[in-house]
Every structure is written in C-alpha cells, then in structure tokens.
Amino acid sequence: MPATALMLLHIESALSVLFWCLSLTAAIDLNVTRGWPKDIEVLLFVFWLAHAASYRVVAAACDIPKSTVHDIVHRVTKAVVGILGSTICLPNPDQLEDIAAGFSRLGGSPALRTVVRAIDGCHVRIKPPAAHQLDFLNRKLFHSIQLQAICDHQGRFLDLFVGFPGSVHDACVLRNSPVYYRQLYPPEGWCILGDGGYPCLGAPICLLTPYREPVANPVQARFNTIHGKTRNIIERAFGMMKARWRSIFLRALEVKPAFASEVVTCCAILHNIWNGQR
C-alpha cells in the first residue's frame, strides 16, 4: 500500500507528503488497532484527504478492505481534531500589539491600528444529506456546510466554527458562534474586520465592516480601500488552504455533515501546522 499511495498522492510535492506524515505522526495520539505502523495509517489518511475520494476508491487504489480505510480515516481524523486546542487558539494579550502592527502593515496605513483579526466564512460542498436537505442548500444552489474562521495578520487561524447548514446567513452563523455570544475575543479596545455580509458592531464584540457602495465621499472610499487591503488576509488564508486540499473544497464530500465538519477542521489544523513550519 505505501508505494501505491505515494505514487497517487499529489499535494504540491513528495516533500510535502513527507512533511505531513512526519508532522502528524509526531503530533497526534493514535491508537493503532489494525497492526499497521502509525506512520502508514497517517499516510493513508493524507492520501484520502488529498483526494476526498470514497472509501471504495481508496480501498481499490491501495489494495486494502474498504472497512479498513473507513476505520483508519475516522480514527486519524479524530486524533487530528484532538490537537485543535494546541494549533488553533486565540492569542495572549501580550501578543496583540504585534498582531495589530502586522495588520497596519497589510493595510499600508495606521488608520486601522486597533485591528487584531479578520473574519470570513466559506461553503464546503457536501452530498445532499438524507434529512433536512433544504437547510443545507445555499444561495448558489448547492448543498454545503459553513466554515467561519478568524485569522491573524500572517494568515494563521485563531478560531473556527464549522458545521452550520449552507442556507444560514453569515451574520446568523456569527451570532451562534461562541466567540460572539461568549465574547471570547477580541478584548476591549480591539477590533475585528469583516466584509459587508456582517453587521458593523460595537458589542458584544467590535466588528468593523466597509461602508456600503456607493460611498458618500472620498474619506469613506479611502477607508474601504484600507479595509479591503487589511481584511484580504483571511481570503488569502482560505485560498492557501483550499489550494492545498483542492479535492476537499472543490468536490462534494462523500461523508455525513457531522463528519464533514471534522474533516474541514483537520484541513484548518494542517494549514496552521504548515504555516508554523515555514
């Protein structure tokens, strides 16, 4: 199986495959139940994640039983999700000045010098679920779950909220996320940047959005330009993650919505691991 999987894996380069396998093998606590070495099970998981194929297709490609693929993928996924708290976490108060300075550099202006994160959401395609199909049908007319993410000035994810059905508006997803209703972040005196899909808020969290177009004057136009340049880092973070795991984000995931949320969480965790090693 390992040689076959390596030939079929296409994640940027063979060195990337080696990086993911070594990083995950070292980071996760995985109970091996099939008698295979831990690194082989991690390799099969990375193979599945890179292709987002059905268990049947992966089983045929690697010449192992479908039940074995299912078992390994689910166990490694849960092991990766288990390190969420150590890889995706809110910054300490003493880090906020550096993060704010980083966002100011992105915007090329100190006008938004109190900004310490950017927020956005994206839709992840899924197969139509057996129940509540209309709830998952988004405005672009495909079934999806939503990923709400918050990142710093370097594109590292600081917070995730995954799994709301695709039909729900971004603002509603935000209101139901712990970072909002528990006022987890940012601390008083600091702000988040969001696009026009979010409301401009002063409480329970400070959220700055652009002025609606057409703007009334050059000052508003200048603000929107700086806002867009600064907030763009969250779109770039999504873009990097989607490019690395194309199959997950371009095809409909052939798993149930609850497990799809865990798979997307894995992709975000791996994004942060990769960025932390650059």
N, C-alpha and C positions, 0 to 999 in steps of 0.2 A: 503493500500500500504506500509507504512513504515515497518511493521513487515515482510512482504514478501520480501521486498528489503534487509533488514538486514540479513535474512536467506540465501539469494542467493549471497550476496556480499562476495568476498574473496580477500581482499587486506591486506595481512600479518596477520591481526588480527582485532577483533572487536574494539580494542582501536584505530587502525589506521583509521577505518571508522569514529569513533567519532572525531578523530583529524582533518581529512579532512573537515568534515562537520562544526565543530566549527570554524576552521581557515577560511574557505571560507565564511561562514555566516558573520563573523566579518569583513572580508577584502573587500568584493565586494559590490557595489551599485546595487541592483537588484530590479527592479520594478515588483512586483508580480501582475499578471493580471488574474490568474485563481482562486483566492480566497483561495489558499493554503498558509500556513505559509512559510516564506522564507527558513527555515531550511529543510522543506520537499522537496522543489524544488531542493535545493542543494544536498540532499541525493539521489534523483532520478538521478541527473546529475552524481554524483560519481558512482552510480550503472551502468549507461550507459558507463561511461569512463572505468570502471573496466572490462567490458565485451566486449566493442566495438561491441555490437550486433545491429541488425537492430532495427528500431523504432517499428516494428511489434512485434518482440520477446520481447522487453522490455515492451511494452504495455500489451502483454499477461501475462508476469510474474508478473506485478504489478497491473493488472486488471484495466487499465485506457485506454482511447482512444489513438490511435496512433498519432492523431493530437496534443494531449496534450503533449505527450512525445517529439515530434518534436519541439514544441514551447518552452518547458522548456529547452531542451538541447541547443537549439540555443541561447536563452536569457542568460542562465547561462554561456555558453561559451564566449559570447561577454563581459559579466560582468567580467569574469576572465581575458580575454585578456586586459580589461581596466586597470588592475593593473600591466601591463607589465613593465611600466617605473619605478615603485617603487620596483619591485622584481628582475628584470634583468637589471643591469645598469653597466656602466664602473666605475672603481674605481677612487677616488680622487688622485691627485698627491702625497699627503702626505701618501697614503697607499702603494705606490709602493715598498718602501724599505722592508716592512714586507712581501709583496707578493713575491718579489724576494728571500728573505731569505727562505721562505717556499718552493719555487721551488728548491733552492740549497739543502735543506734537503731531498727533494724527490729523487734527483739525487745522494745524498751522496757525493757531490763534489761542490766546488765553481766555477768550470770551466764555468758554465752557469749562473753566478751570475747576469746577466742583463735580464734574462728571467722573464716576468711578466704575461704570459698567455700561454695557449696551445689551438690549433685549430684542429678541425677534422670535418668530415661530416658523416652522415649515411642516409640510404634509408628507407623510410616509405612506406610500401605496400599500394596501393590503387586499387580499381576496375578500369578496363580499362575505361577511360573517353569516352564520346560519340565522341569527336573530338580530332584530333592530337594524336592518340593512340601511334604511333611510337615514338613521342617525350618523352613519359613517360616510354618507355621500356628501362630498364637499361641493363648493360653488363651481368648481371646474368639472364636476360630474364624474369624479372617480372616488372610490372608497379609500378612506385613509384614517390614520390616527395622527395626532398632532404632537410635535416636539416643540416645547417652549424652552429656550436656552438663554442664558446670560453669560457674557464673556468679559474678560478684561482687555486691556489695550494691546495685548500680544495674541489675542485670539484663543486664549485658554478658557475653557468652560468653567464657570464658577457655580452654576446651579442649573438643574434640569427639572422639567416637569413634563412627563411623557404619558400619552395614552388617551387623552380626550378625543372623542369622535370628531371626524372631519367636518361635520356640519356646524360645529360650535365656533362662534366668532372669537378672534384673538383676544379681545377685551374680556370676554367671559372666561376664557382659559386663564388669563392673568388673575382675575378676581378669585378663582378657585384654587390658585397655587399657594402653597404655604409661604413662599417668600413675600406674597402680598398680604394675605389675611393674618399672618403671624408677624408681619413687619420685620422680617429677618434681616433685610438689607435693602438699601444702604443705611448707615447710621444718620442721625440728624445732621443736616448741613451739607449732605452729599446727594448727588442726583444720578438717575439712570436716563439713558437716551433710548427712545423707541420711535418707530415710524408712525405714519398717520393712522394706522389701524388701531392704535392705542389711544386712550384718553390722556390729556395733559392733567397731571395730578400734583397736588401738594401733600396729600395724605391719603391713605396710611403710609405710602412711600412717595418720594419725589420723583416724578416721571416727566421728562421734557420731550415734547413732540414738535415737529415742524409746524410753521404757520400753514394754513390751508391755501392752496393755489386758487385763483391768482392772488398774490400778496399785495398788500396795500401800499407799500413804499420800499425804497432801496434798503432800509435798515432790516426789514423783515426778509428781504431777498438774501441779504448778506448772512443773516442768522441761519436761514435754511441751507445755504451753501456750506457753512462751517458745520452745521448739524449733520448734514449728509456725509461729509468727509470723515467726521469723527465716528459716526454710527456705523459706517461701512465695514468696520472690523468684524461685526457679528455676521454679516453676509459673507465675508471672506472666510470666516471660521467654518460656516456651513458649507461653503464651496470646497474647502480643503477636505472636510470630512466626506462629502458626497463624492468627490473625485477619487478618494482612496478606496471607498467601498461602493463603487458605482452600482453594482447589482442590487444592493440593499435599497438604494434610493431611487433607482430607475425602473425597477420591476415591482410588481405586486408581490409582497412577501407571502409565501405559501404556508403561513402559520396562523394560529389564532391571535386575535388582537392583544390579549394579555401577554402572550409570549413575544409578539412583535415589539411591545414596549421594552421588554428586557433586551432584545436584540439591538434595538436602537440605542439603548443605554450603553451596551457594550461598545458600539461604534464611537460614542462620545468619550467613553473612558479611554479607548485606544487612541483617539485623537489627542487627548491630554498627555498620555504616555509618550506618544511620538514627539509632541511639541516640547515636552520636558527633557528630551534627549538630544534636541537639535543644537 
